[in-house]
Amino acid sequence: METTISSKFQVVIPKAIRNRLHLRPKQKLRILEKGGVLYLIPERHIQELRGIAPGVEVRDYRDKTERF
């Protein structure tokens, strides 16, 4: 897919990508540049991340002696 930078330096994200990533109007994106490549990373609410690691055992994950 291809897009163009407007005279106001705006970029349109193609509809197929917006739909696939469930992007919404006014949603914030982080922009990272590395090695001449731009990465757009959608910010997610912490509630959206709940359940991303099902089956992970969280009890006894860290000893109390390791806490400050």
N, CA, C and O atoms as a Tripos MOL2 file, in Angstrom:
@<TRIPOS>MOLECULE
protein
  272   271    68     0     0
PROTEIN
NO_CHARGES

@<TRIPOS>ATOM
      1 N           0.8390   -1.1770    0.0000 N.3       1 MET1
      2 CA          0.0000    0.0000    0.0000 C.3       1 MET1
      3 C           0.8800    1.2330    0.0000 C.2       1 MET1
      4 O           2.0410    1.2060    0.4070 O.2       1 MET1
      5 N           0.2940    2.2960   -0.4630 N.am      2 GLU2
      6 CA          1.0600    3.5240   -0.6280 C.3       2 GLU2
      7 C           0.2090    4.7080   -0.2090 C.2       2 GLU2
      8 O          -1.0110    4.6920   -0.3690 O.2       2 GLU2
      9 N           0.8460    5.7230    0.3210 N.am      3 THR3
     10 CA          0.1600    6.9580    0.6840 C.3       3 THR3
     11 C           1.0790    8.1260    0.3610 C.2       3 THR3
     12 O           2.2570    7.9300    0.0640 O.2       3 THR3
     13 N           0.5490    9.3270    0.4170 N.am      4 THR4
     14 CA          1.3120   10.5260    0.0780 C.3       4 THR4
     15 C           1.2620   11.5020    1.2440 C.2       4 THR4
     16 O           0.2530   11.5960    1.9420 O.2       4 THR4
     17 N           2.3500   12.2250    1.4500 N.am      5 ILE5
     18 CA          2.3870   13.2770    2.4660 C.3       5 ILE5
     19 C           1.7800   14.5330    1.8420 C.2       5 ILE5
     20 O           2.2070   14.9690    0.7730 O.2       5 ILE5
     21 N           0.7740   15.1180    2.5200 N.am      6 SER6
     22 CA          0.1240   16.3230    1.9940 C.3       6 SER6
     23 C           1.0150   17.5370    2.1970 C.2       6 SER6
     24 O           2.0680   17.4450    2.8290 O.2       6 SER6
     25 N           0.5890   18.6840    1.6560 N.am      7 SER7
     26 CA          1.3450   19.9190    1.8150 C.3       7 SER7
     27 C           1.3930   20.3650    3.2780 C.2       7 SER7
     28 O           2.2580   21.1520    3.6630 O.2       7 SER7
     29 N           0.4590   19.8570    4.0930 N.am      8 LYS8
     30 CA          0.4470   20.1490    5.5370 C.3       8 LYS8
     31 C           1.1510   19.0380    6.3280 C.2       8 LYS8
     32 O           1.0330   18.9760    7.5520 O.2       8 LYS8
     33 N           1.8720   18.1730    5.6370 N.am      9 PHE9
     34 CA          2.6030   17.0530    6.2310 C.3       9 PHE9
     35 C           1.6750   16.0540    6.9200 C.2       9 PHE9
     36 O           2.0500   15.4480    7.9230 O.2       9 PHE9
     37 N           0.4750   15.8820    6.3890 N.am     10 GLN10
     38 CA         -0.4640   14.9000    6.9120 C.3      10 GLN10
     39 C          -0.3920   13.6460    6.0580 C.2      10 GLN10
     40 O          -0.1280   13.7040    4.8570 O.2      10 GLN10
     41 N          -0.6340   12.4980    6.7110 N.am     11 VAL11
     42 CA         -0.5890   11.2150    6.0220 C.3      11 VAL11
     43 C          -1.9010   10.4800    6.2880 C.2      11 VAL11
     44 O          -2.3820   10.4580    7.4210 O.2      11 VAL11
     45 N          -2.4730    9.8870    5.2580 N.am     12 VAL12
     46 CA         -3.6960    9.1090    5.4050 C.3      12 VAL12
     47 C          -3.3100    7.6350    5.5630 C.2      12 VAL12
     48 O          -2.5540    7.0870    4.7610 O.2      12 VAL12
     49 N          -3.8440    7.0110    6.6080 N.am     13 ILE13
     50 CA         -3.6390    5.5720    6.8110 C.3      13 ILE13
     51 C          -4.7340    4.8630    6.0210 C.2      13 ILE13
     52 O          -5.9140    5.1310    6.2460 O.2      13 ILE13
     53 N          -4.3810    3.9710    5.1070 N.am     14 PRO14
     54 CA         -5.3890    3.2950    4.2800 C.3      14 PRO14
     55 C          -6.4530    2.5860    5.1260 C.2      14 PRO14
     56 O          -6.1690    2.0580    6.2010 O.2      14 PRO14
     57 N          -7.6800    2.5920    4.6090 N.am     15 LYS15
     58 CA         -8.8290    2.0520    5.3410 C.3      15 LYS15
     59 C          -8.6310    0.5930    5.7330 C.2      15 LYS15
     60 O          -9.0100    0.2020    6.8370 O.2      15 LYS15
     61 N          -8.0540   -0.2120    4.8660 N.am     16 ALA16
     62 CA         -7.8410   -1.6290    5.1790 C.3      16 ALA16
     63 C          -6.9690   -1.7890    6.4270 C.2      16 ALA16
     64 O          -7.2220   -2.6650    7.2540 O.2      16 ALA16
     65 N          -5.9490   -0.9500    6.5600 N.am     17 ILE17
     66 CA         -5.0630   -1.0170    7.7290 C.3      17 ILE17
     67 C          -5.7850   -0.4890    8.9560 C.2      17 ILE17
     68 O          -5.6750   -1.0760   10.0320 O.2      17 ILE17
     69 N          -6.5300    0.6180    8.8190 N.am     18 ARG18
     70 CA         -7.2940    1.1580    9.9540 C.3      18 ARG18
     71 C          -8.2570    0.1180   10.4980 C.2      18 ARG18
     72 O          -8.3860   -0.0440   11.7120 O.2      18 ARG18
     73 N          -8.9340   -0.5890    9.5960 N.am     19 ASN19
     74 CA         -9.8880   -1.6170   10.0310 C.3      19 ASN19
     75 C          -9.1810   -2.7860   10.7050 C.2      19 ASN19
     76 O          -9.6250   -3.2650   11.7490 O.2      19 ASN19
     77 N          -8.0930   -3.2440   10.1200 N.am     20 ARG20
     78 CA         -7.3680   -4.4030   10.6560 C.3      20 ARG20
     79 C          -6.8000   -4.1170   12.0410 C.2      20 ARG20
     80 O          -6.7730   -5.0040   12.8940 O.2      20 ARG20
     81 N          -6.3420   -2.8780   12.2740 N.am     21 LEU21
     82 CA         -5.7530   -2.5150   13.5650 C.3      21 LEU21
     83 C          -6.7550   -1.8830   14.5250 C.2      21 LEU21
     84 O          -6.3960   -1.4990   15.6380 O.2      21 LEU21
     85 N          -8.0150   -1.7740   14.0940 N.am     22 HIS22
     86 CA         -9.0840   -1.1980   14.9270 C.3      22 HIS22
     87 C          -8.7250    0.2130   15.3920 C.2      22 HIS22
     88 O          -8.9300    0.5610   16.5550 O.2      22 HIS22
     89 N          -8.1890    1.0240   14.4730 N.am     23 LEU23
     90 CA         -7.8430    2.4050   14.8020 C.3      23 LEU23
     91 C          -9.1100    3.2540   14.8120 C.2      23 LEU23
     92 O         -10.0310    3.0350   14.0250 O.2      23 LEU23
     93 N          -9.1360    4.2280   15.7210 N.am     24 ARG24
     94 CA        -10.2970    5.0900   15.8830 C.3      24 ARG24
     95 C          -9.8920    6.5480   15.6570 C.2      24 ARG24
     96 O          -8.7210    6.8930   15.8170 O.2      24 ARG24
     97 N         -10.8500    7.4100   15.2850 N.am     25 PRO25
     98 CA        -10.5340    8.8370   15.1590 C.3      25 PRO25
     99 C         -10.0430    9.3970   16.4940 C.2      25 PRO25
    100 O         -10.5360    9.0140   17.5560 O.2      25 PRO25
    101 N          -9.0910   10.2850   16.4310 N.am     26 LYS26
    102 CA         -8.4720   10.9580   17.5780 C.3      26 LYS26
    103 C          -7.6370   10.0360   18.4550 C.2      26 LYS26
    104 O          -7.1690   10.4520   19.5150 O.2      26 LYS26
    105 N          -7.4420    8.7880   18.0310 N.am     27 GLN27
    106 CA         -6.5640    7.8820   18.7790 C.3      27 GLN27
    107 C          -5.1250    8.3540   18.6070 C.2      27 GLN27
    108 O          -4.7370    8.7760   17.5180 O.2      27 GLN27
    109 N          -4.3400    8.2870   19.6610 N.am     28 LYS28
    110 CA         -2.9420    8.7330   19.6250 C.3      28 LYS28
    111 C          -2.0570    7.6420   19.0360 C.2      28 LYS28
    112 O          -2.2900    6.4510   19.2460 O.2      28 LYS28
    113 N          -1.0330    8.0730   18.2910 N.am     29 LEU29
    114 CA         -0.0360    7.1680   17.7330 C.3      29 LEU29
    115 C           1.3430    7.6350   18.1830 C.2      29 LEU29
    116 O           1.6320    8.8310   18.1640 O.2      29 LEU29
    117 N           2.1820    6.7070   18.5810 N.am     30 ARG30
    118 CA          3.5890    7.0170   18.8590 C.3      30 ARG30
    119 C           4.3280    6.9040   17.5390 C.2      30 ARG30
    120 O           4.0600    6.0050   16.7420 O.2      30 ARG30
    121 N           5.2540    7.8130   17.3120 N.am     31 ILE31
    122 CA          6.0670    7.7660   16.0940 C.3      31 ILE31
    123 C           7.5160    7.5670   16.5050 C.2      31 ILE31
    124 O           8.0790    8.3530   17.2670 O.2      31 ILE31
    125 N           8.1060    6.4990   15.9840 N.am     32 LEU32
    126 CA          9.5090    6.2070   16.2310 C.3      32 LEU32
    127 C          10.2340    6.1940   14.8910 C.2      32 LEU32
    128 O           9.7000    5.7280   13.8850 O.2      32 LEU32
    129 N          11.4450    6.7090   14.8960 N.am     33 GLU33
    130 CA         12.2830    6.6650   13.6950 C.3      33 GLU33
    131 C          13.5300    5.8740   14.0420 C.2      33 GLU33
    132 O          14.2140    6.1540   15.0270 O.2      33 GLU33
    133 N          13.8060    4.8930   13.2240 N.am     34 LYS34
    134 CA         14.9970    4.0780   13.4480 C.3      34 LYS34
    135 C          15.5560    3.6690   12.0970 C.2      34 LYS34
    136 O          14.8790    3.0110   11.3060 O.2      34 LYS34
    137 N          16.7770    4.0580   11.8430 N.am     35 GLY35
    138 CA         17.4320    3.6820   10.5880 C.3      35 GLY35
    139 C          16.7130    4.1850    9.3520 C.2      35 GLY35
    140 O          16.7110    3.5170    8.3180 O.2      35 GLY35
    141 N          16.0950    5.3720    9.4500 N.am     36 GLY36
    142 CA         15.4040    5.9310    8.2970 C.3      36 GLY36
    143 C          14.0130    5.3680    8.0660 C.2      36 GLY36
    144 O          13.3960    5.6530    7.0390 O.2      36 GLY36
    145 N          13.5050    4.5730    9.0050 N.am     37 VAL37
    146 CA         12.1700    3.9820    8.8890 C.3      37 VAL37
    147 C          11.2870    4.5850    9.9770 C.2      37 VAL37
    148 O          11.7060    4.6900   11.1290 O.2      37 VAL37
    149 N          10.0650    4.9820    9.6160 N.am     38 LEU38
    150 CA          9.1030    5.4900   10.5920 C.3      38 LEU38
    151 C           8.1920    4.3610   11.0390 C.2      38 LEU38
    152 O           7.6870    3.5940   10.2190 O.2      38 LEU38
    153 N           7.9890    4.2650   12.3400 N.am     39 TYR39
    154 CA          7.0840    3.2890   12.9220 C.3      39 TYR39
    155 C           5.9590    4.0460   13.6060 C.2      39 TYR39
    156 O           6.2180    4.9250   14.4280 O.2      39 TYR39
    157 N           4.7130    3.7200   13.2800 N.am     40 LEU40
    158 CA          3.5420    4.3060   13.9320 C.3      40 LEU40
    159 C           2.9680    3.2370   14.8550 C.2      40 LEU40
    160 O           2.5570    2.1690   14.4000 O.2      40 LEU40
    161 N           2.9430    3.5310   16.1530 N.am     41 ILE41
    162 CA          2.5070    2.5510   17.1390 C.3      41 ILE41
    163 C           1.2720    3.0930   17.8540 C.2      41 ILE41
    164 O           1.3610    4.0980   18.5600 O.2      41 ILE41
    165 N           0.1160    2.4390   17.6810 N.am     42 PRO42
    166 CA         -1.0880    2.9340   18.3420 C.3      42 PRO42
    167 C          -0.9900    2.7750   19.8550 C.2      42 PRO42
    168 O          -0.5890    1.7270   20.3600 O.2      42 PRO42
    169 N          -1.3660    3.8400   20.5700 N.am     43 GLU43
    170 CA         -1.4210    3.7490   22.0230 C.3      43 GLU43
    171 C          -2.6890    3.0030   22.4100 C.2      43 GLU43
    172 O          -3.7500    3.2170   21.8240 O.2      43 GLU43
    173 N          -2.5720    2.1440   23.3780 N.am     44 ARG44
    174 CA         -3.7060    1.3460   23.8550 C.3      44 ARG44
    175 C          -3.9530    1.6510   25.3200 C.2      44 ARG44
    176 O          -3.0160    1.9300   26.0690 O.2      44 ARG44
    177 N          -5.2060    1.5990   25.7280 N.am     45 HIS45
    178 CA         -5.5300    1.7330   27.1400 C.3      45 HIS45
    179 C          -5.1200    0.4570   27.8540 C.2      45 HIS45
    180 O          -5.1270   -0.6220   27.2620 O.2      45 HIS45
    181 N          -4.7660    0.5810   29.1140 N.am     46 ILE46
    182 CA         -4.3160   -0.5760   29.8780 C.3      46 ILE46
    183 C          -5.3990   -1.6590   29.9270 C.2      46 ILE46
    184 O          -5.0800   -2.8460   29.9850 O.2      46 ILE46
    185 N          -6.6680   -1.2630   29.9030 N.am     47 GLN47
    186 CA         -7.7610   -2.2410   29.9360 C.3      47 GLN47
    187 C          -7.7560   -3.1150   28.6770 C.2      47 GLN47
    188 O          -8.1650   -4.2750   28.7280 O.2      47 GLN47
    189 N          -7.2990   -2.5680   27.5570 N.am     48 GLU48
    190 CA         -7.2530   -3.3400   26.3190 C.3      48 GLU48
    191 C          -6.1870   -4.4240   26.3600 C.2      48 GLU48
    192 O          -6.2560   -5.3940   25.6050 O.2      48 GLU48
    193 N          -5.2000   -4.2640   27.2360 N.am     49 LEU49
    194 CA         -4.1150   -5.2350   27.3190 C.3      49 LEU49
    195 C          -4.4380   -6.3970   28.2470 C.2      49 LEU49
    196 O          -3.7020   -7.3840   28.2860 O.2      49 LEU49
    197 N          -5.5300   -6.2880   28.9920 N.am     50 ARG50
    198 CA         -5.9020   -7.3410   29.9210 C.3      50 ARG50
    199 C          -6.1500   -8.6470   29.1690 C.2      50 ARG50
    200 O          -6.8760   -8.6800   28.1750 O.2      50 ARG50
    201 N          -5.5370   -9.7130   29.6600 N.am     51 GLY51
    202 CA         -5.7430  -11.0200   29.0590 C.3      51 GLY51
    203 C          -4.8270  -11.3410   27.8960 C.2      51 GLY51
    204 O          -5.0880  -12.3000   27.1700 O.2      51 GLY51
    205 N          -3.7550  -10.5710   27.6890 N.am     52 ILE52
    206 CA         -2.8880  -10.8550   26.5420 C.3      52 ILE52
    207 C          -1.9530  -12.0370   26.8050 C.2      52 ILE52
    208 O          -1.3260  -12.5440   25.8750 O.2      52 ILE52
    209 N          -1.8540  -12.4770   28.0580 N.am     53 ALA53
    210 CA         -0.9860  -13.6100   28.3950 C.3      53 ALA53
    211 C          -1.7660  -14.6390   29.2110 C.2      53 ALA53
    212 O          -1.4550  -14.8580   30.3820 O.2      53 ALA53
    213 N          -2.7720  -15.2730   28.6130 N.am     54 PRO54
    214 CA         -3.5580  -16.2470   29.3710 C.3      54 PRO54
    215 C          -2.7100  -17.4440   29.7780 C.2      54 PRO54
    216 O          -1.8540  -17.9010   29.0210 O.2      54 PRO54
    217 N          -2.9570  -17.9370   30.9650 N.am     55 GLY55
    218 CA         -2.2540  -19.1180   31.4410 C.3      55 GLY55
    219 C          -0.9590  -18.8390   32.1690 C.2      55 GLY55
    220 O          -0.3300  -19.7730   32.6660 O.2      55 GLY55
    221 N          -0.5400  -17.5940   32.2500 N.am     56 VAL56
    222 CA          0.6970  -17.2470   32.9320 C.3      56 VAL56
    223 C           0.4470  -17.2760   34.4360 C.2      56 VAL56
    224 O          -0.5120  -16.6740   34.9170 O.2      56 VAL56
    225 N           1.2890  -17.9590   35.1650 N.am     57 GLU57
    226 CA          1.1710  -18.0540   36.6180 C.3      57 GLU57
    227 C           1.7890  -16.8140   37.2420 C.2      57 GLU57
    228 O           2.9750  -16.5460   37.0490 O.2      57 GLU57
    229 N           0.9910  -16.0520   37.9940 N.am     58 VAL58
    230 CA          1.4920  -14.8180   38.5840 C.3      58 VAL58
    231 C           1.7950  -14.9550   40.0750 C.2      58 VAL58
    232 O           2.4570  -14.0840   40.6390 O.2      58 VAL58
    233 N           1.3420  -15.9950   40.7150 N.am     59 ARG59
    234 CA          1.6660  -16.2040   42.1320 C.3      59 ARG59
    235 C           3.1240  -16.5860   42.2630 C.2      59 ARG59
    236 O           3.6770  -17.2700   41.4020 O.2      59 ARG59
    237 N           3.7400  -16.1460   43.3360 N.am     60 ASP60
    238 CA          5.1490  -16.4300   43.6110 C.3      60 ASP60
    239 C           6.0590  -15.9750   42.4780 C.2      60 ASP60
    240 O           7.1210  -16.5520   42.2450 O.2      60 ASP60
    241 N           5.6310  -14.9430   41.7880 N.am     61 TYR61
    242 CA          6.4380  -14.4270   40.6780 C.3      61 TYR61
    243 C           7.7030  -13.7510   41.1860 C.2      61 TYR61
    244 O           8.7560  -13.8170   40.5520 O.2      61 TYR61
    245 N           7.5850  -13.1020   42.3360 N.am     62 ARG62
    246 CA          8.7150  -12.3860   42.8890 C.3      62 ARG62
    247 C           8.6990  -12.5520   44.4070 C.2      62 ARG62
    248 O           7.6510  -12.4180   45.0380 O.2      62 ARG62
    249 N           9.8580  -12.8420   44.9890 N.am     63 ASP63
    250 CA          9.9480  -12.9540   46.4390 C.3      63 ASP63
    251 C           9.7600  -11.6040   47.0980 C.2      63 ASP63
    252 O          10.0970  -10.5710   46.5200 O.2      63 ASP63
    253 N           9.2290  -11.6100   48.2950 N.am     64 LYS64
    254 CA          9.0800  -10.3530   49.0440 C.3      64 LYS64
    255 C          10.4490   -9.7640   49.3690 C.2      64 LYS64
    256 O          10.5630   -8.5520   49.5540 O.2      64 LYS64
    257 N          11.4800  -10.5870   49.4420 N.am     65 THR65
    258 CA         12.8230  -10.0700   49.7650 C.3      65 THR65
    259 C          13.3890   -9.2290   48.6220 C.2      65 THR65
    260 O          14.2990   -8.4300   48.8430 O.2      65 THR65
    261 N          12.8710   -9.3950   47.4120 N.am     66 GLU66
    262 CA         13.3560   -8.6400   46.2690 C.3      66 GLU66
    263 C          12.7370   -7.2480   46.1900 C.2      66 GLU66
    264 O          13.1830   -6.4090   45.4070 O.2      66 GLU66
    265 N          11.7210   -7.0060   46.9920 N.am     67 ARG67
    266 CA         11.0340   -5.7060   46.9520 C.3      67 ARG67
    267 C          11.8090   -4.6750   47.7320 C.2      67 ARG67
    268 O          12.5110   -5.0040   48.6880 O.2      67 ARG67
    269 N          11.6850   -3.4540   47.3340 N.am     68 PHE68
    270 CA         12.3700   -2.3640   48.0190 C.3      68 PHE68
    271 C          11.5840   -1.8860   49.1960 C.2      68 PHE68
    272 O          12.0130   -0.9670   49.8930 O.2      68 PHE68
@<TRIPOS>BOND
     1     1     2 1
     2     2     3 1
     3     3     4 2
     4     3     5 am
     5     5     6 1
     6     6     7 1
     7     7     8 2
     8     7     9 am
     9     9    10 1
    10    10    11 1
    11    11    12 2
    12    11    13 am
    13    13    14 1
    14    14    15 1
    15    15    16 2
    16    15    17 am
    17    17    18 1
    18    18    19 1
    19    19    20 2
    20    19    21 am
    21    21    22 1
    22    22    23 1
    23    23    24 2
    24    23    25 am
    25    25    26 1
    26    26    27 1
    27    27    28 2
    28    27    29 am
    29    29    30 1
    30    30    31 1
    31    31    32 2
    32    31    33 am
    33    33    34 1
    34    34    35 1
    35    35    36 2
    36    35    37 am
    37    37    38 1
    38    38    39 1
    39    39    40 2
    40    39    41 am
    41    41    42 1
    42    42    43 1
    43    43    44 2
    44    43    45 am
    45    45    46 1
    46    46    47 1
    47    47    48 2
    48    47    49 am
    49    49    50 1
    50    50    51 1
    51    51    52 2
    52    51    53 am
    53    53    54 1
    54    54    55 1
    55    55    56 2
    56    55    57 am
    57    57    58 1
    58    58    59 1
    59    59    60 2
    60    59    61 am
    61    61    62 1
    62    62    63 1
    63    63    64 2
    64    63    65 am
    65    65    66 1
    66    66    67 1
    67    67    68 2
    68    67    69 am
    69    69    70 1
    70    70    71 1
    71    71    72 2
    72    71    73 am
    73    73    74 1
    74    74    75 1
    75    75    76 2
    76    75    77 am
    77    77    78 1
    78    78    79 1
    79    79    80 2
    80    79    81 am
    81    81    82 1
    82    82    83 1
    83    83    84 2
    84    83    85 am
    85    85    86 1
    86    86    87 1
    87    87    88 2
    88    87    89 am
    89    89    90 1
    90    90    91 1
    91    91    92 2
    92    91    93 am
    93    93    94 1
    94    94    95 1
    95    95    96 2
    96    95    97 am
    97    97    98 1
    98    98    99 1
    99    99   100 2
   100    99   101 am
   101   101   102 1
   102   102   103 1
   103   103   104 2
   104   103   105 am
   105   105   106 1
   106   106   107 1
   107   107   108 2
   108   107   109 am
   109   109   110 1
   110   110   111 1
   111   111   112 2
   112   111   113 am
   113   113   114 1
   114   114   115 1
   115   115   116 2
   116   115   117 am
   117   117   118 1
   118   118   119 1
   119   119   120 2
   120   119   121 am
   121   121   122 1
   122   122   123 1
   123   123   124 2
   124   123   125 am
   125   125   126 1
   126   126   127 1
   127   127   128 2
   128   127   129 am
   129   129   130 1
   130   130   131 1
   131   131   132 2
   132   131   133 am
   133   133   134 1
   134   134   135 1
   135   135   136 2
   136   135   137 am
   137   137   138 1
   138   138   139 1
   139   139   140 2
   140   139   141 am
   141   141   142 1
   142   142   143 1
   143   143   144 2
   144   143   145 am
   145   145   146 1
   146   146   147 1
   147   147   148 2
   148   147   149 am
   149   149   150 1
   150   150   151 1
   151   151   152 2
   152   151   153 am
   153   153   154 1
   154   154   155 1
   155   155   156 2
   156   155   157 am
   157   157   158 1
   158   158   159 1
   159   159   160 2
   160   159   161 am
   161   161   162 1
   162   162   163 1
   163   163   164 2
   164   163   165 am
   165   165   166 1
   166   166   167 1
   167   167   168 2
   168   167   169 am
   169   169   170 1
   170   170   171 1
   171   171   172 2
   172   171   173 am
   173   173   174 1
   174   174   175 1
   175   175   176 2
   176   175   177 am
   177   177   178 1
   178   178   179 1
   179   179   180 2
   180   179   181 am
   181   181   182 1
   182   182   183 1
   183   183   184 2
   184   183   185 am
   185   185   186 1
   186   186   187 1
   187   187   188 2
   188   187   189 am
   189   189   190 1
   190   190   191 1
   191   191   192 2
   192   191   193 am
   193   193   194 1
   194   194   195 1
   195   195   196 2
   196   195   197 am
   197   197   198 1
   198   198   199 1
   199   199   200 2
   200   199   201 am
   201   201   202 1
   202   202   203 1
   203   203   204 2
   204   203   205 am
   205   205   206 1
   206   206   207 1
   207   207   208 2
   208   207   209 am
   209   209   210 1
   210   210   211 1
   211   211   212 2
   212   211   213 am
   213   213   214 1
   214   214   215 1
   215   215   216 2
   216   215   217 am
   217   217   218 1
   218   218   219 1
   219   219   220 2
   220   219   221 am
   221   221   222 1
   222   222   223 1
   223   223   224 2
   224   223   225 am
   225   225   226 1
   226   226   227 1
   227   227   228 2
   228   227   229 am
   229   229   230 1
   230   230   231 1
   231   231   232 2
   232   231   233 am
   233   233   234 1
   234   234   235 1
   235   235   236 2
   236   235   237 am
   237   237   238 1
   238   238   239 1
   239   239   240 2
   240   239   241 am
   241   241   242 1
   242   242   243 1
   243   243   244 2
   244   243   245 am
   245   245   246 1
   246   246   247 1
   247   247   248 2
   248   247   249 am
   249   249   250 1
   250   250   251 1
   251   251   252 2
   252   251   253 am
   253   253   254 1
   254   254   255 1
   255   255   256 2
   256   255   257 am
   257   257   258 1
   258   258   259 1
   259   259   260 2
   260   259   261 am
   261   261   262 1
   262   262   263 1
   263   263   264 2
   264   263   265 am
   265   265   266 1
   266   266   267 1
   267   267   268 2
   268   267   269 am
   269   269   270 1
   270   270   271 1
   271   271   272 2
@<TRIPOS>SUBSTRUCTURE
     1 MET1         2 RESIDUE 1 A MET
     2 GLU2         6 RESIDUE 1 A GLU
     3 THR3        10 RESIDUE 1 A THR
     4 THR4        14 RESIDUE 1 A THR
     5 ILE5        18 RESIDUE 1 A ILE
     6 SER6        22 RESIDUE 1 A SER
     7 SER7        26 RESIDUE 1 A SER
     8 LYS8        30 RESIDUE 1 A LYS
     9 PHE9        34 RESIDUE 1 A PHE
    10 GLN10       38 RESIDUE 1 A GLN
    11 VAL11       42 RESIDUE 1 A VAL
    12 VAL12       46 RESIDUE 1 A VAL
    13 ILE13       50 RESIDUE 1 A ILE
    14 PRO14       54 RESIDUE 1 A PRO
    15 LYS15       58 RESIDUE 1 A LYS
    16 ALA16       62 RESIDUE 1 A ALA
    17 ILE17       66 RESIDUE 1 A ILE
    18 ARG18       70 RESIDUE 1 A ARG
    19 ASN19       74 RESIDUE 1 A ASN
    20 ARG20       78 RESIDUE 1 A ARG
    21 LEU21       82 RESIDUE 1 A LEU
    22 HIS22       86 RESIDUE 1 A HIS
    23 LEU23       90 RESIDUE 1 A LEU
    24 ARG24       94 RESIDUE 1 A ARG
    25 PRO25       98 RESIDUE 1 A PRO
    26 LYS26      102 RESIDUE 1 A LYS
    27 GLN27      106 RESIDUE 1 A GLN
    28 LYS28      110 RESIDUE 1 A LYS
    29 LEU29      114 RESIDUE 1 A LEU
    30 ARG30      118 RESIDUE 1 A ARG
    31 ILE31      122 RESIDUE 1 A ILE
    32 LEU32      126 RESIDUE 1 A LEU
    33 GLU33      130 RESIDUE 1 A GLU
    34 LYS34      134 RESIDUE 1 A LYS
    35 GLY35      138 RESIDUE 1 A GLY
    36 GLY36      142 RESIDUE 1 A GLY
    37 VAL37      146 RESIDUE 1 A VAL
    38 LEU38      150 RESIDUE 1 A LEU
    39 TYR39      154 RESIDUE 1 A TYR
    40 LEU40      158 RESIDUE 1 A LEU
    41 ILE41      162 RESIDUE 1 A ILE
    42 PRO42      166 RESIDUE 1 A PRO
    43 GLU43      170 RESIDUE 1 A GLU
    44 ARG44      174 RESIDUE 1 A ARG
    45 HIS45      178 RESIDUE 1 A HIS
    46 ILE46      182 RESIDUE 1 A ILE
    47 GLN47      186 RESIDUE 1 A GLN
    48 GLU48      190 RESIDUE 1 A GLU
    49 LEU49      194 RESIDUE 1 A LEU
    50 ARG50      198 RESIDUE 1 A ARG
    51 GLY51      202 RESIDUE 1 A GLY
    52 ILE52      206 RESIDUE 1 A ILE
    53 ALA53      210 RESIDUE 1 A ALA
    54 PRO54      214 RESIDUE 1 A PRO
    55 GLY55      218 RESIDUE 1 A GLY
    56 VAL56      222 RESIDUE 1 A VAL
    57 GLU57      226 RESIDUE 1 A GLU
    58 VAL58      230 RESIDUE 1 A VAL
    59 ARG59      234 RESIDUE 1 A ARG
    60 ASP60      238 RESIDUE 1 A ASP
    61 TYR61      242 RESIDUE 1 A TYR
    62 ARG62      246 RESIDUE 1 A ARG
    63 ASP63      250 RESIDUE 1 A ASP
    64 LYS64      254 RESIDUE 1 A LYS
    65 THR65      258 RESIDUE 1 A THR
    66 GLU66      262 RESIDUE 1 A GLU
    67 ARG67      266 RESIDUE 1 A ARG
    68 PHE68      270 RESIDUE 1 A PHE
